[in-house]
Amino acid sequence: MEKTEAILIGRTRYAESSLIVHWCSPDVGLFKTIAKGSLRPKSPFSGVLDLFVSAELGFVRSKSSDLHTLSEARWTNPRLGLRESYGRVLAATYLVKLISLVAETGSPIPEIHDLLVKALDYLSAKDPVPALITRFEQRLAEHLGIIPEGDSGMAAAAIEDSFHRKLPVQRRQLADWMAKK
């Protein structure tokens, strides 16, 4: 069994009582686990597998696919403050989707993980501001080597150009939400 610390970045229902859980870890990178029976009332995962929490995990790697088996999970940072505002959840969702857009599955991403931890911890305490999003995009582009360090240019456009994909729709929704505040 492997152990790591990771942030829960997505989950999908699988069958009647299980979830496929997406994680972001500094040493494993982006990866998926199946949490068998996690939706049952007496499951050890009951109440633990919530979006944007940091947890210590134990999982068994699959030999034949990229879907591993989750064997244990324990919160290290639940980030309950994220639930206090729609804008906080929207910002966290955008940041996670942006990382999912640019990071390769199964490759270590310690700098990107640390960047996400700092941003989610900020959002746990405060509503998002445009500077947070711009700085996050800039630091992400710097870590990816897309723009030079300290270049305060158009990191978002550089990410789109480099990966040939549009930025997640939550970016526009978040900008609209912040403009109304």
N, C-alpha and C positions, 0 to 999 in steps of 0.2 A: 504494500500500500504506500502511495506517495502522499506527502503532506505539503501544503502550501497555504499562503495567505492570499485571498482573492476578494474582488468586489463582484457582487452579483449584478450583472448588467442586462440580463434578460431571462425570461422563462416562458415556456410554451407547454401547454397541457399535452400529455402523452397518455393515451388510453384513459381508463376511468379513474385511476388513483395515482398516476405518476406524472412527473414533470421533467421536461428537458430544461436544464438550467445552464445559462451562458455565463462565463466568468472571465474576469480580467485579472491576471496575476503577474507580478514582476518577473518571476522565473519561468513560468509555463507559458505566459502570453495569453492570448484569447483561446478558450477551450470550452467544450460542452461536456456536461455530465447528465446522466439520467438518475433521477432521485426516485427510485422505485418505492411505491406506496406512500409517497410524501403527502398525498391529499387525504389519507385516512386519518381519522380523529386521534388515534394513539401513536401516530408516526413520530419517531424521534426528530423528524424535520418539521413537524407542525409548528408554524409561526416563525420559523428560522429563515426560510427561503423568501425573503422580501427584497424588492428592488433596491439597489444602491447600498446595501449593507456590506460591510467588510466582515469576513469570516475566516477562521482557520478551518481548512478542509482536509479531509482524508478521502482519497479516491483511488480506484483501481483502474489502471490504464487498459484500454481495450487493445488486443493484439491485431484485430482485423478492421477497426473503423476509428473514426475520430470522436466517437461518443463513448466516454468513459463512465464508470459506475461510481456514483457518490456514496461513500460509506459513512462519513460523519461531517458535521458542520457545526461550528460554534461561533456566535457573534463576537467580534472584537470591537466593532463600531457600528451601531445600528443606524446612526444618522436620522433620528426621529424628527429632527427639525425640518427636514426636507418636506414633510407632509403638511407643513403649516401654510403653504401657498402654492397655487397652481403654477406660478412663474418659476418657483424653485424646481418643481418636478419637471416642467418643460425644459428648463435649462439643463438639468441633469440628463434628461433624455437626449437632448441635442449633443451634449459632450460625449456620451456613450456611443451614440450612433456615428458620430464623427470618427471616433477611435476605431469602431468596427469597420468603417469605410476604408481606413488607411493601414491598419495593422494586419500583419499576416498571422493566420491561425497557427498556434503552436510554437511561435518564436518568442524568446524572452524579450520583454519590453519594460525594463525597470524604470527608465526615465519617464516614459509615457504613463505608466502606472502611478508613479509619484505625482505627476502632474494632475492626473485624475483625482487622486486622493486629496490633494490640496484644494482643488476646485469643489469637490463634493463637500469637504469639511466647511469651506466658506459658505456654500449654499445651504448647509444645515443650520447656519446661524443667521444668514442675511439673504434678502432677495437679490436676484441677479441684476447686474448693471452692465451696460454696453462694454465698459473697460474690461470686465472679467472675460467676456466672450472673445473680445479682440486679443487679449493677452494669451488666453488659452490657445486660440488658433495660431498665434505667432510662435509660442513656445513649441507647439506640436510640429509646426512646419520646420522650425529650427532643429528639433530632435530628428526629424525625418531627413534632414539635409536638403530641403527644398529651397529654403531661403537662408542667407547668411545670418549668423548670430547678430542680434541687435538691429537688424533691418526691420523697421516698423512699417514696411510696405504692406501690400495687399496679400496677407497670408492666406486668406480664404480663397482668393482667386488662384494663388499658386497651388493650393491643395487640389482645387477643381482641375486645373490644367495638368498637373502631374499624374493624377489618378483617372482622368477622363471620365469623371462622374460628377453629377451635381451634388452640392452639399445637401444634407438632410433637410426636409421641409420644415422641421422644427426650428431651424434658424430664422426663417421668415416669421413664423408664428411667435417666436420669442421676441423678435424685434418689435412686432406689433404690440405684444403684451407690455414690453418695457416702455414703449411710446405712450401708452395710456396711463402709466403710473405717474 
